[in-house]
Amino acid sequence: MFRVSATAAGPLFASVAMVMFSLNDVAMKVLSNGYALHELVLIRSIVGLAVVVCIMVPLNGTLSLLKTRRLGMHVLRAIFVVFANLCFFLGLAALPLADAVAIFFISPFLITIASVLFLGEVVGRRRWSAIAFGMIGVLIVLRPGTEAFQVASLLPLAAAFGYSGLHIMTRFLRDTENAVSMTFYIQIVFIVVCVVFGLLFGDGKLAEQSNASLAFLFREWRVPDTTDLPLMLILGIFASIGGYCISQAYRLSEAAIVAPVEYLAMPLSIAWGVLVFGTWPDAVAWCGIGLILSSGLYTVWREHQLQKTAAHIVAR
């Protein structure tokens, strides 16, 4: 029987997660013109919760998988995910897919900074330089001070902060918690947050907005069209599978091995942007994307090299 080593399984799970997340982004952007964000995310989370309980739990064990003594940590991690998702999807409503994903990829730099602040890790001159180049890349894509700048560009940036918090929390939880429970509690918090948003804004009283992101946030809830139901099912299925896979990836393999695979999201977003939305990054955006990708991959590579050196010294 074919077996995959733990080292190889991490990148494999991460690859599946990136494909799932990229398709989820496409579906969300397509639906953002006709539905409220919190209505879509609520439907997605209900479907996702059903996938977790009816498929993931039986495949991995019993409902005991969902028991935890660290509920507060799960909720905090889920709050980071909810914040990241909502900000990113609001940005998607107004931005080209590739631009939103490129800005979001400041997250590896933020994770590095958070590791210094909260985990006591040491970052050398080379990695700080890579972070600086990545920040320059983000500024190029954002284009502040020009007519091309959009306030909505700040939303993927905010999402990156939430995503970095998610990774820090995953590091705290990965030794005692399983991927199924991590995915389960995220869906529960999504449902609670979306119900609250729906009760506050689902009547559409603030729906008259000229900004695409604000219109997506405050639009009135409505009965989904039957033609849109398959896309809504895709949202729930792909988001839950993606969440499970990325949790498994970081549980089974070192972050330095898994993190580069996340950059698969960038070429996928460009491809979907061309094929589905007919958008192609311009020359300025390509420069920023290039800086973000190269500096991000260097940061990951450099961290891996330092970990190997430290392990060699300990072994001696």
VEXDREN-317461 format. One record per residue (C-alpha): residue number from 1; residue in one letter; chain; x, y, z. Coordinates in Angstrom, 3 decimals, m for minus. Example, Ala and Ser with C-alpha at 12.3 -4.5 7.8 and 13.67 -1.06 7.14 Angstrom:
<recs>
1,a,A,12.300,m4.500,7.800
2,s,A,13.670,m1.060,7.140
</recs>
This chain:
<recs>
1,m,A,0.000,0.000,0.000
2,f,A,1.305,3.482,m0.946
3,r,A,2.345,5.576,2.035
4,v,A,3.365,9.212,2.223
5,s,A,5.952,10.299,4.775
6,a,A,5.040,12.996,7.272
7,t,A,7.568,15.339,5.642
8,a,A,5.972,14.900,2.210
9,a,A,2.415,14.884,3.562
10,g,A,2.694,18.475,4.831
11,p,A,3.361,20.033,1.389
12,l,A,0.777,17.711,m0.174
13,f,A,m1.915,18.826,2.269
14,a,A,m0.864,22.464,1.757
15,s,A,m1.149,22.101,m2.037
16,v,A,m4.684,20.747,m1.756
17,a,A,m5.541,23.573,0.661
18,m,A,m4.292,26.253,m1.740
19,v,A,m6.368,24.849,m4.602
20,m,A,m9.443,24.695,m2.352
21,f,A,m8.919,28.238,m1.042
22,s,A,m8.335,29.666,m4.530
23,l,A,m11.580,28.131,m5.826
24,n,A,m13.329,29.410,m2.703
25,d,A,m12.068,32.928,m3.494
26,v,A,m13.355,32.693,m7.065
27,a,A,m16.806,31.554,m5.923
28,m,A,m16.966,34.290,m3.278
29,k,A,m16.006,37.008,m5.768
30,v,A,m18.602,35.770,m8.282
31,l,A,m21.346,35.832,m5.626
32,s,A,m20.289,39.150,m4.061
33,n,A,m22.417,41.183,m6.508
34,g,A,m25.738,39.705,m5.409
35,y,A,m25.538,38.635,m1.757
36,a,A,m24.456,39.934,1.626
37,l,A,m21.056,38.776,2.831
38,h,A,m22.356,37.446,6.162
39,e,A,m25.175,35.539,4.435
40,l,A,m22.685,33.797,2.125
41,v,A,m20.254,33.031,4.937
42,l,A,m23.095,31.711,7.133
43,i,A,m24.203,29.306,4.388
44,r,A,m20.580,28.351,3.778
45,s,A,m19.994,27.666,7.461
46,i,A,m23.158,25.581,7.891
47,v,A,m22.118,23.423,4.927
48,g,A,m18.567,23.320,6.275
49,l,A,m19.768,22.232,9.713
50,a,A,m21.784,19.429,8.113
51,v,A,m18.673,18.293,6.231
52,v,A,m16.662,18.253,9.472
53,v,A,m19.252,16.343,11.520
54,c,A,m20.499,13.940,8.835
55,i,A,m17.288,13.235,6.924
56,m,A,m14.122,14.357,8.694
57,v,A,m15.007,13.068,12.145
58,p,A,m16.010,9.531,10.980
59,l,A,m12.892,9.304,8.785
60,n,A,m10.593,10.279,11.649
61,g,A,m12.274,8.725,14.694
62,t,A,m15.296,9.635,16.807
63,l,A,m16.889,12.789,18.203
64,s,A,m14.331,12.596,21.021
65,l,A,m11.985,14.309,18.540
66,l,A,m13.888,17.514,19.224
67,k,A,m13.255,17.472,22.968
68,t,A,m10.734,20.029,24.167
69,r,A,m9.370,21.551,27.324
70,r,A,m8.235,24.629,25.410
71,l,A,m11.542,26.049,24.231
72,g,A,m10.450,29.638,24.799
73,m,A,m7.407,29.160,22.572
74,h,A,m9.596,27.612,19.869
75,v,A,m12.006,30.551,20.014
76,l,A,m9.166,33.085,19.855
77,r,A,m7.660,31.264,16.865
78,a,A,m11.077,31.200,15.201
79,i,A,m11.525,34.936,15.764
80,f,A,m8.273,35.551,13.890
81,v,A,m9.567,33.373,11.019
82,v,A,m12.958,35.125,10.942
83,f,A,m11.301,38.552,10.878
84,a,A,m8.893,37.491,8.121
85,n,A,m11.611,35.929,5.981
86,l,A,m14.112,38.761,6.252
87,c,A,m11.496,41.416,5.491
88,f,A,m10.113,39.477,2.544
89,f,A,m13.545,38.766,1.027
90,l,A,m14.550,42.415,1.395
91,g,A,m11.377,43.342,m0.470
92,l,A,m12.159,40.790,m3.180
93,a,A,m15.447,42.537,m3.926
94,a,A,m13.583,45.636,m5.120
95,l,A,m10.133,44.420,m6.216
96,p,A,m8.758,42.177,m8.954
97,l,A,m8.177,38.694,m7.540
98,a,A,m4.406,38.694,m8.154
99,d,A,m3.917,42.102,m6.493
100,a,A,m5.830,41.046,m3.384
101,v,A,m3.829,37.811,m3.062
102,a,A,m0.518,39.619,m3.651
103,i,A,m1.216,42.142,m0.874
104,f,A,m2.335,39.332,1.419
105,f,A,1.061,37.662,1.006
106,i,A,2.598,40.158,3.355
107,s,A,1.436,37.613,5.961
108,p,A,4.747,35.616,6.052
109,f,A,6.564,38.810,7.012
110,l,A,3.986,39.546,9.705
111,i,A,4.304,35.975,11.000
112,t,A,8.064,36.483,11.277
113,i,A,7.586,39.741,13.193
114,a,A,4.975,38.144,15.465
115,s,A,7.360,35.261,16.131
116,v,A,9.881,37.774,17.428
117,l,A,7.355,39.612,19.587
118,f,A,5.388,36.674,21.007
119,l,A,7.594,33.586,20.655
120,g,A,10.973,35.158,21.396
121,e,A,12.509,34.059,18.081
122,v,A,15.599,35.843,16.760
123,v,A,15.571,37.357,13.266
124,g,A,18.833,38.305,11.577
125,r,A,19.803,41.122,9.248
126,r,A,19.087,39.157,6.050
127,r,A,15.526,38.295,6.991
128,w,A,14.831,41.883,8.086
129,s,A,16.104,42.983,4.656
130,a,A,13.781,40.491,2.951
131,i,A,10.876,41.814,5.023
132,a,A,11.743,45.376,3.929
133,f,A,11.755,44.358,0.253
134,g,A,8.420,42.604,0.735
135,m,A,6.941,45.736,2.270
136,i,A,8.162,47.739,m0.735
137,g,A,6.445,45.209,m2.993
138,v,A,3.175,45.684,m1.115
139,l,A,3.487,49.472,m1.432
140,i,A,3.993,49.096,m5.185
141,v,A,0.799,47.029,m5.494
142,l,A,m1.094,49.411,m3.189
143,r,A,0.187,52.560,m5.001
144,p,A,m0.627,54.983,m2.164
145,g,A,m0.847,58.633,m3.217
146,t,A,m1.819,57.804,m6.805
147,e,A,m5.171,57.681,m8.578
148,a,A,m4.808,53.898,m8.811
149,f,A,m4.905,53.533,m5.002
150,q,A,m8.092,52.041,m3.520
151,v,A,m8.999,52.074,0.151
152,a,A,m10.215,48.502,m0.371
153,s,A,m6.547,47.528,m0.890
154,l,A,m6.087,47.906,2.863
155,l,A,m8.549,45.064,3.518
156,p,A,m6.263,42.215,2.311
157,l,A,m3.549,43.915,4.353
158,a,A,m5.742,43.696,7.459
159,a,A,m6.539,40.081,6.538
160,a,A,m2.821,39.311,6.535
161,f,A,m2.585,40.481,10.146
162,g,A,m5.413,38.122,11.074
163,y,A,m3.771,35.250,9.196
164,s,A,m0.471,35.785,10.996
165,g,A,m2.352,35.585,14.301
166,l,A,m3.895,32.313,13.127
167,h,A,m0.449,30.823,12.515
168,i,A,0.876,31.913,15.887
169,m,A,m2.142,30.305,17.564
170,t,A,m1.658,27.125,15.508
171,r,A,1.873,26.861,16.886
172,f,A,0.468,27.027,20.402
173,l,A,m2.187,24.368,19.702
174,r,A,m0.610,21.914,17.286
175,d,A,0.987,19.649,19.921
176,t,A,m2.267,18.966,21.795
177,e,A,m5.091,19.558,19.287
178,n,A,m6.065,17.795,16.059
179,a,A,m6.923,19.291,12.664
180,v,A,m10.573,18.205,12.887
181,s,A,m11.198,20.061,16.146
182,m,A,m9.400,23.149,14.831
183,t,A,m11.667,23.172,11.760
184,f,A,m14.798,22.485,13.838
185,y,A,m14.384,25.403,16.239
186,i,A,m13.614,27.779,13.383
187,q,A,m16.941,26.918,11.729
188,i,A,m18.821,27.411,15.008
189,v,A,m17.362,30.896,15.527
190,f,A,m18.084,31.812,11.892
191,i,A,m21.741,30.858,12.382
192,v,A,m22.085,32.894,15.585
193,v,A,m20.443,35.988,14.060
194,c,A,m22.514,35.808,10.859
195,v,A,m25.793,35.405,12.763
196,v,A,m24.950,38.515,14.789
197,f,A,m24.090,40.457,11.610
198,g,A,m27.315,39.244,10.013
199,l,A,m29.421,40.400,12.946
200,l,A,m27.752,43.816,12.896
201,f,A,m27.522,44.510,9.152
202,g,A,m29.410,41.745,7.314
203,d,A,m32.462,43.976,6.741
204,g,A,m30.469,46.096,4.298
205,k,A,m30.999,49.379,6.121
206,l,A,m27.432,50.403,5.235
207,a,A,m27.386,48.751,1.821
208,e,A,m27.205,51.943,m0.248
209,q,A,m23.436,52.122,m0.644
210,s,A,m21.418,53.257,m3.649
211,n,A,m18.332,51.362,m2.453
212,a,A,m18.356,47.709,m3.584
213,s,A,m16.883,46.421,m0.305
214,l,A,m19.381,48.306,1.867
215,a,A,m22.265,47.221,m0.351
216,f,A,m21.122,43.615,0.057
217,l,A,m21.041,44.044,3.836
218,f,A,m24.413,45.756,4.282
219,r,A,m26.496,44.203,1.494
220,e,A,m29.890,42.768,2.476
221,w,A,m30.192,39.027,2.934
222,r,A,m32.282,37.266,0.281
223,v,A,m33.358,33.779,m0.699
224,p,A,m30.545,32.283,m2.844
225,d,A,m31.247,31.627,m6.517
226,t,A,m31.217,27.946,m7.414
227,t,A,m28.489,28.640,m9.982
228,d,A,m26.237,30.000,m7.219
229,l,A,m26.718,27.087,m4.803
230,p,A,m23.925,24.945,m6.358
231,l,A,m21.437,27.788,m5.836
232,m,A,m22.599,28.166,m2.233
233,l,A,m22.091,24.446,m1.653
234,i,A,m18.617,24.792,m3.159
235,l,A,m17.878,27.590,m0.679
236,g,A,m18.664,25.352,2.276
237,i,A,m17.063,22.165,0.999
238,f,A,m13.856,23.737,m0.275
239,a,A,m13.415,26.013,2.759
240,s,A,m13.766,23.134,5.228
241,i,A,m11.479,20.819,3.244
242,g,A,m8.956,23.632,2.816
243,g,A,m9.039,24.489,6.517
244,y,A,m8.545,20.865,7.477
245,c,A,m5.690,20.391,4.999
246,i,A,m3.749,23.503,6.028
247,s,A,m4.076,22.553,9.708
248,q,A,m2.808,19.057,8.895
249,a,A,0.051,20.502,6.847
250,y,A,1.408,22.575,9.732
251,r,A,0.855,19.747,12.204
252,l,A,2.734,17.153,10.143
253,s,A,5.624,19.175,8.686
254,e,A,7.871,22.052,9.637
255,a,A,6.570,25.520,8.789
256,a,A,9.657,26.126,6.618
257,i,A,8.651,23.186,4.408
258,v,A,4.954,24.015,4.200
259,a,A,5.062,27.815,3.885
260,p,A,6.565,27.958,0.348
261,v,A,3.687,25.803,m0.931
262,e,A,1.238,28.511,0.111
263,y,A,2.712,30.669,m2.654
264,l,A,0.907,28.377,m5.097
265,a,A,m2.053,30.666,m4.387
266,m,A,m0.391,33.485,m6.354
267,p,A,m0.180,31.840,m9.806
268,l,A,m3.607,30.281,m9.203
269,s,A,m5.122,33.696,m8.502
270,i,A,m3.577,35.122,m11.668
271,a,A,m4.901,32.176,m13.705
272,w,A,m8.420,32.442,m12.266
273,g,A,m8.349,36.211,m12.748
274,v,A,m7.643,35.769,m16.450
275,l,A,m9.944,32.789,m17.064
276,v,A,m12.951,33.813,m14.965
277,f,A,m12.822,37.605,m14.635
278,g,A,m10.751,38.642,m17.662
279,t,A,m8.271,40.639,m15.549
280,w,A,m4.483,40.625,m15.916
281,p,A,m1.993,42.403,m13.594
282,d,A,m0.414,45.483,m15.185
283,a,A,3.350,46.135,m15.301
284,v,A,3.409,47.983,m11.967
285,a,A,1.477,45.209,m10.222
286,w,A,3.845,42.590,m11.674
287,c,A,6.823,44.446,m10.146
288,g,A,5.174,44.444,m6.727
289,i,A,4.116,40.806,m7.034
290,g,A,7.669,39.838,m7.987
291,l,A,9.142,41.591,m4.944
292,i,A,6.566,40.061,m2.585
293,l,A,7.071,36.544,m3.903
294,s,A,10.876,36.642,m4.005
295,s,A,11.290,38.208,m0.574
296,g,A,8.666,35.918,0.957
297,l,A,10.255,32.773,m0.452
298,y,A,13.682,33.980,0.669
299,t,A,12.352,34.561,4.197
300,v,A,11.013,31.007,4.315
301,w,A,14.243,29.551,2.866
302,r,A,16.425,31.515,5.284
303,e,A,14.384,30.345,8.287
304,h,A,14.764,26.751,7.096
305,q,A,18.541,27.151,6.770
306,l,A,18.826,28.596,10.267
307,q,A,16.760,25.746,11.703
308,k,A,19.028,23.205,10.000
309,t,A,22.116,24.947,11.393
310,a,A,20.660,25.032,14.892
311,a,A,19.742,21.335,14.696
312,h,A,23.275,20.484,13.538
313,i,A,24.804,22.381,16.472
314,v,A,22.510,20.616,18.950
315,a,A,23.343,17.229,17.396
316,r,A,27.057,17.856,17.925
</recs>
